[in-house]
């Protein structure tokens, strides 16, 4: 669990320090301090590849060149492959994934949102929200898995599309055999129920039946709150391969009990041809030890 939080913290720090109007001189100076190809990639052995989150920017650039990603021919109806977050796109951390300016809570939604406020102050970016289900190794669910920056893979078959995630080493099934979504699923699922179809060059997914114990996202800007949802939440996703190496993602969230109106967020994911999905679990025994040593010991924390 310590490693999980360290990675999240580093991502947030990188975002906060990013200067969108940096000069060429700034870039040259920064490049001297960035990890490069001198950092060896760790793989299980010959023939195996590293995981998408295991590459630094230099390795990503090297793979992009080595696999001729730029200008490569592509089929817009083929979204298969391993995808990682854009280096500075809107799917590179949860706090950017949720555009707070678009979120309008209902009174009930505001009450649930306020109730997610952490018992622990996150000074120094070292402690995550104490009420976050992730802290006790509950599944992240969907769409949080999409935005967690650990990479995902689409595998297309004749009657379904599989979307694999490194975090939790889990997947969801998107049925393309023509079945409708269940109108009242008897059991809620962390990954929901999903059906998909092609509309022109966009792969459109509709899903529902989500377990309300998960969060849509954690508020990464302050790391104090979580964005809740009910079992009535519905998602629409649109994936468009705009070129061989870029997958455009548009996600619309509808949950009338929580949000006064549907809201849409957009981002992009980049192809990672030199990688393959690894295994990354939240291990309860490690999580318990971390919470006892760090979170519960912090000022004002409650034991859980």
C-alpha positions as semicolon CSV with decimal commas, in nm:
position;residue;x (nm);y (nm);z (nm)
1;X;0,000;0,000;0,000
2;X;0,293;0,232;0,064
3;X;0,393;0,191;-0,299
4;X;0,039;0,267;-0,417
5;X;0,029;0,597;-0,235
6;X;0,379;0,692;-0,340
7;X;0,290;0,650;-0,707
8;X;-0,031;0,853;-0,666
9;X;0,154;1,128;-0,483
10;X;0,422;1,151;-0,748
11;X;0,159;1,179;-1,020
12;X;-0,011;1,463;-0,838
13;X;0,314;1,646;-0,774
14;X;0,402;1,615;-1,143
15;X;0,069;1,770;-1,238
16;X;0,100;2,055;-0,989
17;X;0,449;2,140;-1,108
18;X;0,366;2,126;-1,476
19;X;0,398;2,469;-1,642
20;X;0,183;2,479;-1,959
21;X;0,361;2,787;-2,093
22;X;0,717;2,672;-2,024
23;X;0,981;2,804;-2,261
24;X;1,217;2,595;-2,471
25;X;1,494;2,684;-2,227
26;X;1,283;2,554;-1,940
27;X;1,226;2,229;-2,127
28;X;1,597;2,191;-2,197
29;X;1,683;2,254;-1,832
30;X;1,414;2,015;-1,708
31;X;1,524;1,742;-1,948
32;X;1,862;1,726;-1,774
33;X;1,688;1,603;-1,459
34;X;1,435;1,366;-1,613
35;X;1,496;0,990;-1,597
36;X;1,600;0,856;-1,936
37;X;1,697;0,539;-2,116
38;X;1,975;0,483;-1,863
39;X;1,703;0,352;-1,630
40;X;1,668;-0,019;-1,721
41;X;1,326;-0,165;-1,787
42;X;1,230;-0,452;-1,560
43;X;1,076;-0,756;-1,731
44;X;1,019;-1,117;-1,621
45;X;1,268;-1,237;-1,884
46;X;1,338;-1,268;-2,258
47;X;1,028;-1,221;-2,472
48;X;0,836;-1,048;-2,193
49;X;0,750;-0,679;-2,188
50;X;0,733;-0,420;-1,914
51;X;0,405;-0,272;-1,785
52;X;0,272;0,061;-1,918
53;X;0,319;0,248;-1,588
54;X;0,675;0,108;-1,559
55;X;0,809;0,320;-1,846
56;X;0,939;0,672;-1,802
57;X;0,892;0,938;-2,069
58;X;1,216;0,850;-2,245
59;X;1,116;0,485;-2,282
60;X;0,772;0,585;-2,411
61;X;0,933;0,811;-2,672
62;X;1,178;0,535;-2,766
63;X;0,898;0,282;-2,816
64;X;0,697;0,535;-3,016
65;X;0,990;0,568;-3,255
66;X;1,088;0,199;-3,257
67;X;0,735;0,080;-3,337
68;X;0,677;0,354;-3,598
69;X;0,368;0,484;-3,415
70;X;0,372;0,826;-3,582
71;X;0,205;0,805;-3,921
72;X;0,137;0,431;-3,889
73;X;-0,162;0,304;-4,088
74;X;-0,459;0,205;-3,873
75;X;-0,814;0,073;-3,886
76;X;-1,046;0,315;-3,700
77;X;-1,262;0,018;-3,599
78;X;-0,968;-0,153;-3,429
79;X;-0,912;-0,020;-3,077
80;X;-0,724;-0,325;-2,956
81;X;-0,392;-0,279;-2,782
82;X;-0,241;-0,162;-2,455
83;X;-0,321;0,199;-2,373
84;X;-0,166;0,425;-2,116
85;X;-0,255;0,775;-2,006
86;X;-0,139;1,071;-2,209
87;X;0,168;1,233;-2,056
88;X;-0,022;1,557;-1,996
89;X;-0,376;1,464;-2,094
90;X;-0,694;1,451;-1,893
91;X;-0,668;1,080;-1,816
92;X;-0,335;1,097;-1,636
93;X;-0,470;1,134;-1,282
94;X;-0,805;1,118;-1,110
95;X;-0,813;1,484;-1,016
96;X;-0,789;1,590;-1,379
97;X;-1,031;1,319;-1,487
98;X;-1,312;1,493;-1,295
99;X;-1,362;1,848;-1,417
100;X;-1,510;1,994;-1,100
101;X;-1,647;2,296;-1,286
102;X;-1,890;2,064;-1,465
103;X;-2,016;1,889;-1,153
104;X;-2,341;2,024;-1,007
105;X;-2,466;1,833;-0,705
106;X;-2,825;1,786;-0,598
107;X;-2,885;1,859;-0,227
108;X;-2,868;1,485;-0,160
109;X;-2,555;1,453;-0,372
110;X;-2,388;1,739;-0,186
111;X;-2,468;1,565;0,142
112;X;-2,306;1,240;0,024
113;X;-2,007;1,428;-0,116
114;X;-1,955;1,615;0,212
115;X;-1,975;1,286;0,401
116;X;-1,673;1,156;0,209
117;X;-1,441;1,418;0,358
118;X;-1,132;1,256;0,502
119;X;-1,074;1,234;0,876
120;X;-0,706;1,301;0,807
121;X;-0,537;1,616;0,683
122;X;-0,322;1,539;0,378
123;X;-0,038;1,779;0,446
124;X;0,266;1,688;0,241
125;X;0,072;1,461;0,004
126;X;0,158;1,154;0,207
127;X;-0,182;1,030;0,320
128;X;-0,482;0,944;0,105
129;X;-0,843;1,002;0,203
130;X;-0,909;0,789;0,511
131;X;-1,264;0,715;0,388
132;X;-1,151;0,604;0,044
133;X;-1,271;0,245;-0,023
134;X;-0,930;0,185;-0,182
135;X;-0,772;0,223;0,163
136;X;-0,929;-0,107;0,272
137;X;-0,870;-0,270;-0,067
138;X;-1,230;-0,253;-0,187
139;X;-1,251;-0,273;-0,567
140;X;-1,217;0,063;-0,740
141;X;-1,503;-0,012;-0,975
142;X;-1,585;0,178;-1,289
143;X;-1,515;0,439;-1,421
144;X;-1,245;0,494;-1,158
145;X;-1,039;0,207;-1,299
146;X;-1,022;0,391;-1,631
147;X;-0,862;0,702;-1,486
148;X;-0,620;0,549;-1,239
149;X;-0,321;0,570;-1,473
150;X;-0,214;0,207;-1,454
151;X;-0,295;0,118;-1,813
152;X;-0,569;-0,085;-1,978
153;X;-0,600;-0,315;-2,277
154;X;-0,882;-0,366;-2,526
155;X;-0,922;-0,713;-2,678
156;X;-1,189;-0,742;-2,947
157;X;-1,373;-1,067;-3,025
158;X;-1,676;-1,132;-3,252
159;X;-1,941;-1,094;-2,979
160;X;-1,772;-0,894;-2,702
161;X;-1,487;-0,660;-2,618
162;X;-1,274;-0,721;-2,311
163;X;-1,118;-0,430;-2,126
164;X;-0,837;-0,544;-1,897
165;X;-0,693;-0,328;-1,619
166;X;-0,358;-0,362;-1,448
167;X;-0,492;-0,221;-1,121
168;X;-0,659;-0,513;-0,943
169;X;-0,570;-0,735;-1,240
170;X;-0,935;-0,726;-1,341
171;X;-1,149;-0,678;-1,649
172;X;-1,495;-0,593;-1,771
173;X;-1,693;-0,747;-2,056
174;X;-1,859;-0,518;-2,310
175;X;-2,114;-0,722;-2,502
176;X;-2,153;-0,647;-2,873
177;X;-2,397;-0,929;-2,958
178;X;-2,701;-0,700;-2,965
179;X;-2,835;-0,765;-2,616
180;X;-2,990;-0,466;-2,437
181;X;-2,878;-0,339;-2,099
182;X;-3,077;-0,492;-1,811
183;X;-3,337;-0,239;-1,699
184;X;-3,329;-0,355;-1,337
185;X;-3,028;-0,579;-1,276
186;X;-3,081;-0,801;-0,968
187;X;-2,722;-0,756;-0,850
188;X;-2,509;-0,443;-0,872
189;X;-2,155;-0,489;-0,999
190;X;-1,841;-0,288;-0,935
191;X;-1,770;-0,291;-1,309
192;X;-2,137;-0,266;-1,405
193;X;-2,317;-0,417;-1,703
194;X;-2,199;-0,295;-2,043
195;X;-2,305;-0,319;-2,407
196;X;-2,132;-0,162;-2,704
197;X;-2,174;-0,088;-3,072
198;X;-2,006;0,110;-3,348
199;X;-2,153;0,443;-3,452
200;X;-1,943;0,548;-3,748
201;X;-1,584;0,547;-3,626
202;X;-1,680;0,569;-3,257
203;X;-1,714;0,267;-3,032
204;X;-2,002;0,359;-2,802
205;X;-2,052;0,185;-2,468
206;X;-2,356;0,216;-2,244
207;X;-2,340;0,074;-1,894
208;X;-2,540;0,064;-1,571
209;X;-2,596;-0,144;-1,258
210;X;-2,296;-0,011;-1,064
211;X;-2,235;-0,097;-0,701
212;X;-2,275;0,232;-0,508
213;X;-1,993;0,150;-0,265
214;X;-1,734;0,261;-0,521
215;X;-1,640;0,620;-0,602
216;X;-1,637;0,773;-0,946
217;X;-1,309;0,930;-0,847
218;X;-1,115;1,076;-0,559
219;X;-1,072;1,451;-0,558
220;X;-0,698;1,449;-0,625
221;X;-0,658;1,824;-0,604
222;X;-0,714;1,836;-0,228
223;X;-0,727;1,459;-0,166
224;X;-1,004;1,517;0,085
225;X;-1,325;1,411;-0,088
226;X;-1,464;1,140;-0,313
227;X;-1,721;1,167;-0,591
228;X;-2,010;0,933;-0,504
229;X;-2,276;0,770;-0,717
230;X;-2,590;0,562;-0,666
231;X;-2,698;0,232;-0,817
232;X;-2,891;0,440;-1,074
233;X;-2,576;0,582;-1,235
234;X;-2,552;0,534;-1,611
235;X;-2,244;0,587;-1,826
236;X;-2,193;0,657;-2,192
237;X;-1,840;0,617;-2,328
238;X;-1,721;0,705;-2,675
239;X;-1,384;0,581;-2,796
240;X;-1,241;0,711;-3,121
241;X;-0,903;0,615;-3,259
242;X;-0,798;0,945;-3,413
243;X;-0,464;0,801;-3,525
244;X;-0,263;0,486;-3,469
245;X;-0,125;0,603;-3,135
246;X;-0,411;0,806;-2,985
247;X;-0,745;0,696;-2,847
248;X;-0,988;0,979;-2,775
249;X;-1,222;0,913;-2,483
250;X;-1,548;1,093;-2,402
251;X;-1,734;0,992;-2,087
252;X;-2,079;1,114;-1,983
253;X;-2,209;1,042;-1,633
254;X;-2,581;1,051;-1,552
255;X;-2,703;1,003;-1,196
256;X;-3,003;1,228;-1,120
257;X;-3,001;1,155;-0,747
258;X;-2,644;1,284;-0,708
259;X;-2,583;1,523;-0,998
260;X;-2,830;1,792;-1,105
261;X;-2,741;1,734;-1,469
262;X;-2,530;1,489;-1,669
263;X;-2,168;1,591;-1,705
264;X;-1,907;1,499;-1,961
265;X;-1,532;1,470;-1,938
266;X;-1,287;1,407;-2,220
267;X;-0,932;1,283;-2,246
268;X;-0,700;1,069;-2,450
269;X;-0,494;0,758;-2,403
270;X;-0,173;0,675;-2,588
271;X;-0,076;0,343;-2,739
272;X;0,201;0,162;-2,551
273;X;0,323;-0,096;-2,805
274;X;0,629;-0,199;-2,603
275;X;0,429;-0,299;-2,297
276;X;0,184;-0,554;-2,163
277;X;-0,059;-0,542;-1,872
278;X;0,105;-0,653;-1,550
279;X;-0,038;-0,745;-1,211
280;X;-0,100;-0,490;-0,939
281;X;-0,317;-0,585;-0,644
282;X;-0,422;-0,399;-0,334
283;X;-0,322;-0,653;-0,069
284;X;-0,540;-0,633;0,247
285;X;-0,262;-0,734;0,487
286;X;-0,033;-0,462;0,350
287;X;-0,317;-0,212;0,356
288;X;-0,393;-0,286;0,722
289;X;-0,030;-0,241;0,820
290;X;-0,005;0,087;0,631
291;X;-0,324;0,225;0,784
292;X;-0,213;0,129;1,134
293;X;0,131;0,281;1,088
294;X;0,041;0,593;0,889
295;X;-0,323;0,687;0,848
296;X;-0,471;0,584;1,183
297;X;-0,171;0,730;1,365
298;X;-0,217;1,074;1,209
299;X;-0,376;1,351;1,409
300;X;-0,755;1,328;1,418
301;X;-0,772;0,993;1,242
302;X;-1,031;0,735;1,335
303;X;-0,948;0,369;1,370
304;X;-1,096;0,151;1,097
